[in-house]
Amino acid sequence: VVDRIDDASPHHRTPHTVDRRARKERVVRREQPVRQRSTWIGEMDFEVRVFGANGEDRIPDDVEYLFWVGCAGAVDDKAKRTTKAVASLLHEAGVEFMVLGDGETCTGDPARRLGNEFSFQMLGQQNVETLNEVGARKIVATCAHCFNTLANEYPQLGGNYEVVHHSQLLNQLVRDGRLTPVTPLDQTITYHDPCYLGRHNRVFSPPREILEALPGATFTEMPRNSERSFCCGAGGARMWMEESIGSRVNENRSAEALDLNPDVVAAACPFCIVMLSDGTTAVQAARNGDGGAPVEVTDISELLLRSVKVPVTEEVATEK
């Protein structure tokens, strides 16, 4: 999909071209050998159950969710932080989950958005066959694109599962008292609705309820939000396209977020986090030059994990 994108001549590079090249490099990393999909598991401080590691031919009955990690969540540095945050929160809440590890592959979403239906069908059928063979019933996904494909497009291929986005599951765990935010964050946070989570699948409240539950945090909405939200610029496979007319979508959206003077721009999709990270960097540079601290762009799960975790100093004091 991505190796058809030609690099611009070094004599004609612009900051926008550099952004595009950086995004392309991230995608190329996602196409590395499948064995690297499991690298993040070894970075956890608890055991992550991997399908087949103990000879399973079906997902055990005690496993409540199959955690669909996704390409970005397995190998992209920023998205891996989300993967590890969600895994840590599920572990903290006592939710039994399992991952496919190297048995997982791309859902085919980028191929379909680019018009390569043949590749989507091949990848989709392969995944549906795998999911049906292992007996997947309930799936949680951190990527809004994977979530949409698994929930709404795989039924066309014979894959019918109960699919939830991590914001929905984590919010339910907070509401049920299985996760309790206790550490104040003392930050102003705004939230960007991923298109495939919000407008396409009508999931608006869970991410906001998580942010509103964080002690010390001030949540503020962008003018365009919820049903009337605005794309991050990656939709329709435009993440890998150079925009040559008008204003760049990610910078337009980032400017709207920065107008609120937030400490954190939160999102719930790795595509959005990449685009908004690039966008806020470009807009801040244009507005402030090299001055000023960069605004943090991160997933809601990382913010929740920071609040659920008790600082080490407090833990020591409690033990005494």
N, C-alpha and C positions, 0 to 999 in steps of 0.2 A: 504494500500500500504506500509506504512512505518513500521507497527508494526511487520513485518517479519524480520526486521534488528535487529540482536542481539547485545547487548552491549558487548564490549570486557571486559575481566576480569580486575579488578582494578590493578591486579598485573602485567598486561602486557600492560598497557596503554602507548601510545606514544603521542607526540604533535599532530600527524595526527589523532589519535583516538579521542582526545579531540575535534579537529575541526569537525570530523564527528558527534560526539555526540551533539555538539552545533547545527549543521545543522539539525539533527534529532529533537532536541527540538523545533527548529523553525517550522518544519513541523507539529509536534504534536499540536503546538499552533494553526495552521491553521485548525485543525480538531475540534476545540472547538465548543460549541453550536453556531448555526447560528446567534443568536441574537447579538453576539459579532462582526458580520460583520459591524454593523452600529455604533460602538463605536466612530470611528474617526469623524463622522458627528457632534457629540456634542462638539468636540474640535475646530470647525471652528468658526470664528468670523462673519460669515454671514450665511444666511439660505441656506442649500443644499436641493434641491427638491428631495423628495423620492417618487417613484411611489406608489400610493395607499394611501399616507398619507392624501390626501384630497378627497378620494373616487374615484380616477380615475380608470377607467377600460381599458383605452387606453392612450398611451402617448399623451399629448396635442400637438396640431399643432405648438405651439410656441417653443416647445423644439427641438433644432437642433440636439443635440447629446445625446444618452444614454451613460453614462460613466460606462464602465465595469471595476470595481475596482479590481476584482480577489482575490484569497485567500490570497496571500502575501500582497497585497495592503490594505487588510482589517484588518489584525491582526499582521503581522510582523512589528516590531518597525521601522526598516529602510525603508521598503517598504511603511509604512504608511506616512512617511515624503514625499515620492514621490506623493502619492495619494493627500495629502493635498496641496502640491506645485502645482500640475496640477489643482486641483479644484480652488485654489486661482488665478491662471493665467487665467483660463477660466472666472472666475468671474470678474477679472480686465478688461478683453477684452470685456466683455458684451456678452459672449456666453451663451445662455440658455441651460442648461444641466440638466439631471435627472439621479438618480441612482436607482437600484432595491432594495438596502438595503438588508434586510434579505431574499429577494426573489431570490438572486443570489446564485449560488453554483459553485463548481469546474467545469471547462470546461472538465475535463477528460484527459487533455494532459499527466500528469504523468502516468496515468494508461495505456494509449496506448503505451507510450515509454517503459514501463516495460513489455509490451506484454499482458496486461490484457484487451483484446479487449471487453470482456463482460461488464466490468465496464465502459469503455469509451462509449460504445453504450448506456448504461443506463443513464449516466450523460449527454451525448450529447443530447439524445432525450428529456430528461427532460428540459434542457436549451432551446432547439429549440422550444419546445412547449410553454414555458414561453415567449420567445422573440416574437414568432408569435402572441401569445394572446395579448400581450401588444402593438403590432404594432410597434416594433422596426424597424427603417429604417437605421439610421446612428449611428454607434457605435465607440467610441474611447476607446482604451485599453492602459494601461501602461506596461503590461507584454508582452514581445515579444512572449512568448509561447501561452498566451491567444489570442493575435493578430493573430498568425498563425492559431490556431485552429478555431477561429470564422470566419476568412476570407477564409480559404482553405479547412477545413475539415467539418464544419457544413453544407455546401451546399450538401454534401453526405447524410445528414439527413433531408434535406428539409428546411434548414435555409439559406436564401440568403439575405445578408445585405451589406451595404457599410461600410467597416471596415477600420479605420485608426489607426495608432500608434500615441501616443501622441507627438512624435518628429515631425511627419508630420504636425499635426494640429498646434502645437505651432510655428513651423517655418513659416507656412502660416500666422499666426496672426502677427508675427514679420514683415514679408514682406509686409503685408497689412497696417502696421502702427497702429494696434490695441494693440500691446504690444511694448514698446520702452525701450530697455536696456539703462540705464543712469548712474548707479552707477559703477565706475571702480572696477574691481575685483583684478587687479594687481597680477595675479597668472599664473603659467605655467600649462597648462592642456593638458593631452593626452586623447584619446578616444578609448574605446574598442567596437568593433562591435559585438553585440549579434548575434549568428548564425541565429536565427529565424527572425531577423530583416534584417540583411545584406545579407548573402549568400543565404538564402532560399527565401527571399522576395524582394531582390534588393533595399532595402532602405539604401542608403549610404550617400546621400547629406544632407537631412534635419538635422540630429544631428550635423553635422559639420558646417552647415551654422549658426545654433544657437550659437555654441561655438565661431565661428569667428565674430559674431555680438556683443559679450560681450566686452564693452570698457575696456581697460587696460589688458585684458587677452592675453596670448601668447599660441597659439594652436600648438602643435607638434604631429606628427604622429609616431606611432610605426612602425618598419620595416614591420611587417606583419599587413596589414590593408585592409579594403574594401573587394574586391573579394578574396584576399589572407589572410584574417584575420585568427585568431587562436581561438579555443574554450576556454571558461573560465573553462571548466572541468565539468560543470553540464549537458551537453547535453546527450540525450539518457537515462535520469533518473540516470546518474552516480553521481548526487548530493548526492545520498543516498547510494553509494557504497564505500567500502574501496579499494583504489588502492594499490596493493601489488607488482607490478613489474614496473620497470622503474621509471622515475621522475613523480611527481604529476603534472597533467595538469595545475591546477590553479597556482601552484608555478612557472611553466615554463612561463606562460603568465604574471604573476605578475613581475617576474624578468625582462622580456622584457620591461614592463612599467617603472619599477624603474630605469632601465639603463638610462632613459631620465631625471632623477632627477626632476620629476614633483611635483608640490604642490598638484595637484588633478588628480585622475584617474576617468574619467567620463564614465558612461555606460548608458544604456537605457533599462534595464531589471532587475527585482529583483533577479533572479537566478544569473546573472553575478555579481551583487553587493555583494551578499553573498560570492560567490567563490573568488572574487578578494579581498574582505576585509580580508578573512582568508589567502589568498595567500600572500598579501603584508605584513601582520603581520608576517607570518612565514619567509618570505625572509628577511625582515628588521631585524628580531631578529637574523637570521643566519649571516647576514652581519655586524650588528652593536651592537649586544648584546642588552642591555637595553638602549643604548644611541640613541639620535636622535628622533625627533618628527615623529609620524606615518603619513604616507601619507593619505590624505582623499580620500575615495572612495564614490562617490555619483552619483545620477541621474542628467542628464542634466537639468531637470526641476527645481531642487533646485538651480542650478547655475543661470539659467535665472531669477528665482524669486528674488534672491539676487540683481541682477542688475536692475530689473524692479522697485523694491522698492527703494524709496528715503530714505536715513538715517534720523532718527528723528531730528538730529541737523540741517540738511539742510531744513527740512520741517518747523521748528520753525523760521529759518532765513528768509525763503521765506515769511512766514506769517507776520513777522515784516516789 
